[in-house]
Amino acid sequence: MKKILVIGSFGQIGSELTPELRRRYGNSNVIASDLCVKKGDSSIEDGPFEKLDVTDPKSIAEVVKKYKVDSIYNMAAILSVVAETKPQLAWNVGVNGIFNCLEVAREFDCALFTPSSIGSFGPGTPLDNTPQDTLQRPGTMYGVTKVTGELLSDYYHKRFGVDTRSVRFPGIISNVTLPGGGTTDYAVDIYYEAVKSGHYASFLKAGTFLDMMYMPDALNASIRIMEADPSRLKHRNSFNITAMSIDPEMIAAEIKKHIPGFKLEYQIDAGKQGIADSWPNSMDDSCARCEWDWKPEWDLASMTTDMLKAIREKYAKGLMK
């Protein structure tokens, strides 16, 4: 990767991926872009920025041509809970958007990364140690868009030779980016509420195991797969990756090691619970480990320590209320 375009630089992952790419490749070599402009945001202040709509193929092509982009990170997405209330928007961004990126990548010979998700699986998928290659029949619009994106990306690689690559992200936990409408958001909220009030009401029930990952691992995975030797890649779209399979009780137990009086309660959201129940408890990521040496660096204990430290610092500086 020499000139990199990030589409969706203000999103859940894009907002942290953009500065990490700039740290590794240089500010001038990473072009940030999003549908809106956030004045004062580091993505604008620290390097080139273009206002860009993933549903507008002409604007993507113009930016790619202007900066001679050779690699595109398409991070634009509508998350699972929001997608259920706005299915047309989810399809437009998640499917038409990736189609536009694929066409531009084909025309300008770019490599393309578009993340998939555990949401690409459905109730017919094996819940435990979910295989890399298995039945994918999701029951949500979010999942439908992800599976469609995987299939389109594989097609463009096989039919046109486009260098498409992707990972199926688990739930992403971040101390920087606040939740944005995902089923796994409780795993972020619980840390903020633990510091703020000492208690949390989970919208998912005890025993709801889901794969999770700390944001630094997610960023590393996004970059490493794009740097991987293509001759080793038997799979492309998309690789299972994970770091930990956890439920609310496990997170609470780890928090209590730092905040002994923390209390976990439950206020189950039937809609979110239904989505979570259709997703895997744990994924088999052995293909990623074998084909491009994927290995997470963070576990529940180390992540919890870092999360609480970062959130306490935010409150101490008055950045959170």
N, C-alpha and C positions, 0 to 999 in steps of 0.2 A: 504494500500500500504506500503510495506516494502523495496523492491528493485525494482526500476523503471528504465526502459529503454526508452529513448526518441530517436525516429528515425526521423531524419531531424532537428537536433539541430541548424543548421545554417540558417534555413528557416525563413519566415516572422513571424510566431508565435513561432516556436521552439526555436529561438534565445533568446526569452524572457521567455518562459515557463521553459526552463532548469534551469536557475538561480533561478527562483521563486520556483520551486520544491526543489532545493537544500537548499534554505533558510528555507523551511518548514520541509523537511525530512532529511536534512544533506547531505553534499557534497558527502560523500562516498556511499550513498544509491541511488544516481541518476546517471545512466550511460548515458553520452551524446554520440551520434553517428551521422555520416553523411557520405556522399559519398566521400567527400574530407576532407582534413585536413587544418585548418586555423591556422597557427602558431601564438601564442600569444593570441588567443581567450580565453576568460574566461571559455568557455565550456570545453576546454582542460586543462587549467592551474589549475582550481579550483576543479577538480574531475576526476573520471575515464572517459576515452574517447576511443571509438572503431571506426575504419573506417568501415562503413557498408553500403551496397547497399540494399535497400528495395526490389529490384527485384531478389535478391539472397537469397532464403530461407535457404540455408545451413549456410550462415554467420549470419543470424538472430538467428537461432537455437543455434549456437555455443556461441554467446554472452549471450543468455538467460541461457544456461546451465552453462557457466563460472561463471556468477555472481548470479546464482539462482534467476533470475528475476521473480517477481510475477505480475507485472503490466507493460503494454507496451503503450506508447503514439506514435501512428503512425502519425507523422506530415508531412511526405513526400507528396508533391503535386506539380502539375504543374498548375499555376494559369490561370484564364479564358482567357485572351487575348493571352498569350503564347500558351495555349492549342489549340487554333484555328489554329495556324500556325504549330503546331507540334502534330497532333492528335495521332500518333502512340506512341510517348513518353508519352503523357498524359494518354493513356490507359495502357501502361506498368507500369507506376508509380502508377496511381490512381486505377487500377483494379487488375492487377497481383500483385502489391505491397500489397494491403490489403488482397488478397487471401493468400499470403505467411504468413502475420502476423496472420491471422486467423488459419491457419494450425499449426503454431508454438504455438499459444495460446492454441489450442486444445491439442497438444501433451504435453505441459509443464504446463497446467492448470493455464494460466495467464489471468488476466483481460485485456481487450483491448479497448482503446479509439482511434477512428479514426473520425476526424471532417468532417461533411458535410457542406453545404452552402446554402444560398439563391439561389445560382445558380442551385440547384436541382429542382427548380420550372421552369415552362415555361409559354408561352403566354396563355395557357388554364387554368392556375391557377387563382383563385380569387386574384386580385391585392391588395385589401384593407382588412386588418385584416385577412390575409391568414391563414386558419385553420391548426391545427397540422396535421390532416389527410385529404388529398385532392389529386386531380389529379396532378401527377408529370410527365410531358412530356417536359423536357428541350430541347432547340434548340441549345445547344452548347456541344462540346465534354467534356468540364469541367463538365457541369451539368450531362451528361450521366454517367461519371465516379462516380460522387457523388451519384446518385440514385442507381447505381449498387453496390456501397459500402454499402449503407444503407440496400439493400436487402440481400446481402451476410452476413452482420453482424447479421441481424435478423434471417437468416437461421441457422447460426452457433450457435446462442443462443438457438433457438428452437430445432434444431436437435441434437446438441452435448453438450448443456449446457454451452457454452463458455460465460463468463461474458462480453458481448459487450455493450458499452455505447457510445453515440455520441450526439453532438449538431449541429444544422444548424447555422453556424456563419453568421452574417450579414457582411457588410463591416467593416474592422478593422482599426482603426486610432491609430497610434503610434508615439511617439516623439523619439523613439529609432531606430526602423527599418525603412529603406527607402522603398518606393514602389518597387514591384517586378513583375509587369505585370498583375495587376488585374483591373477589370472594375471600382472598387470603389477607385482607387488610387488618383483620383483628390482630394478627401477629406483629403489626407495627403499633397499632393503637394501644395495645396492652402495656408496652414499655412507657409510652408517654403518660398514660394514666397512672401507672405505678409510681412514677416520679411526682406527678402533679397531685394526685389525691390518695394514693395508697390502695386503691381498689379498681376493679375493672369488671364490667358486665360483658361477657363474650356472646356474640351472636351465633357462634357455632358451639355445639354441645361437646362435653367431655368425650374423649375417645374418637374424635374426628381427626384422624391422622392425615396429614398432607405433607408432601415434599416441600421443603423451604430452602432458602439460600440467602446468605448475607450479600449485600450489594457489591462489596469488593470482589467476591467470587464471580458474580454475574458479569461484572465489567471485564474481568480477566478472561472469562470464557468467551465473551463476545469478540474480544481481540485475538485471543489465541487461535480460535477456529479459523479466522480469516488469515492468520499468518501460517497456518498448517500447510505441510507439503501435500499438494493435491493428489499426488500419486498414492498416498496412503488412505485416502478417503473412499471407502466402499459405500458409505452412506453420505448423504448431504443434507437432505431436508425431510426430517430434522433429527438431530441427535438428542436422545434423552440425557439430561444432566441433573444432578441433584447433590445436595450436601448433607441434608438431615431430614428424617421423617419424624414429625412431632405433632402433638395435640396441645390444646390449651393448658391442660394440667401440667404437662412437662415444662412449658414456658414459665408458668406460675411458680413451679417448684424451684426453677433456676433463679427467678427473680427474688424469691424469698431468702435465698442465700445472701443477697445484698440488702433487701428490704424485708426484714423478718415479719413485719406486721401486714404485709400485702395480702389482700383478700380478692379471690376470684369468684365472681358470681356468673349467672347465666340468664340471658334474655334472648332466647333462640329466635332467629329470623328464619321463617320457614323457607322463604325463597332462596336465601344464601345457603342454608343447610342442604337444600335439595341439590343445588349446584355442586357443593363440596362432596356430597355423597356419591355423585357420579364420576368424580375424579379419583385417580389412583391414591392408595395409601403410601405407596413407595414405588419408585421407578428403578429399573435396571439400567445403569449408565455405563455398562462394561464396554459397549462399542465406542463411546467417546473416549474412554480411558485407553483403549487399544489403538484407535485410529489417529488420535491427535494428542494423546497423553494428558487428557483432562484429569484434574485432581483438585478438589476443594481444599482451601486452606483454613476455613473457619468452621467450628462446630458450635453447638448450642451454648456451651459454657463460655467460650471465648467471645462469641457474638454478644451474649447478654452483658458481659462485663463492659464491652466497648459501647454497646447501645446506651446503657445507663449512664456511663461516663459522659458521652456526647450530649445526651438529653439534659443531664444536670447542668452542663456548661451552658447550654442554650437558655435555660431558665435563669441561671445566675447572671447572664449577660442581658436579660430582658428581651430575648428574641422570641420567647414563647410566653403565653399568658394562661 
